[in-house]
Amino acid sequence: MTACPHALDRPAELSAAQLLTCLTAVAGELFGPGHVLAGIAPDDDLWDAGMSSLDVVRLMIAVQDHFDVELSDEALTRDAFRDLRSVAQQLEAVLGERAARLDTASA
């Protein structure tokens, strides 16, 4: 995926706004033209827009692959995937935890 290549260098250093922009680009690539979620805005309700449970899994895998993270299975909830902003908040937490572990390991 090439939606936001700079995220791969140091994703933990992205601001919340940059992370959301990258996530929106990843979703845009995943849900291409003609898909019910094509062109979804960060605060649009994904479920109201027609997201299916399969779409949730596809989005979760795309996020994990693009940002090289692992979201927990508990993250697969309707609330956690309510909108792209909610997904970005989860991603930000995971990236922050990873950065903290790396800082601790290098200290």
N, C-alpha and C positions, 0 to 999 in steps of 0.2 A: 504494500500500500504506500502511496506517495502523497497522500493528502496533506501531510504536515511533517515533512522530513526533518525539520530542525528539532522536533520533539524527540527524535531518537538519540540526539547527542547528549542532552542533559534535561530530560523531562521534568525532573524535580525543580529545576530553576525557572520553569515557565510560570508566569503569573496566572492567577485564576482566569483572567480574561483570555490570555493566550491559550490556556488549556481548553477552555470552552470553544474557542475558535478552531483549534485543532480537532477537537471531538466532533464539532459540527461538520468539518471537512471530511473526517473519517466516515461519519454517518452519510454524508452526501455521496461519497464514493460507493459505499455499501448499498444504499438505497437509491440507485440510479434513476434516470428518467422513466416515468411510467409507473414507478412503485408508489404506493399510497403515502409513503413517508418521504418521498423526494422533495427536497426544498424545505424540510421541517426547520422551524426556528427554535432557538435554544429553550424558550419557555412554553412552546406548544405542547399540549398533552399528547404524548405518543399514543396512548391507548385510544383516546378520542379520535385521533387521526387515522386509526385503523391498524395499529401495530398488533401483530399476532405473537403467540408464545415462541414460535420459531424465529421471528424477527428479533426478539429479545436475546435468544441464544446467539444468533448471528452477530448482533451488535456487541454482545459481551465478548465473543471470540475475536471480533475485529479490534476492539479496544485492547484486549490482552495482547494480541499480535503486534499491533502498531506501537504500543507503549512498553512492550516487554514487561508486563506485569501479570499477576494472577489475581483476579477478583474471586472472592469466596463464593461458594455455591449459595450462601445466604443472601448474596447480592442479587439473586434472581427473584426479586419481589416486584410487585406492581408499583409500590412506592419508590423503590430504588431506581426504577426505570420509568418514572412518571414523565420526565422530560429530560432533555439533554443536560440541563443544568444540574439535575439530581445525579446523573451519571458522572458528570464532571466532578461533583463534590466527592463522590466515592473514589474516583480516580485520584483526586488530589490527596485524599487521606492515605491511600495505598502508596503513592509516590513519596509522601512525607515520611511514612513509616520506613520505607526502604532507605531513604536518605539518612534518617536517624540511625538505622542499623549500620549503614556504611560509615557514618561519622564515628560511631562507637567502635567499630572494628578497626578503623585506621588510627584511633587515638592510643 
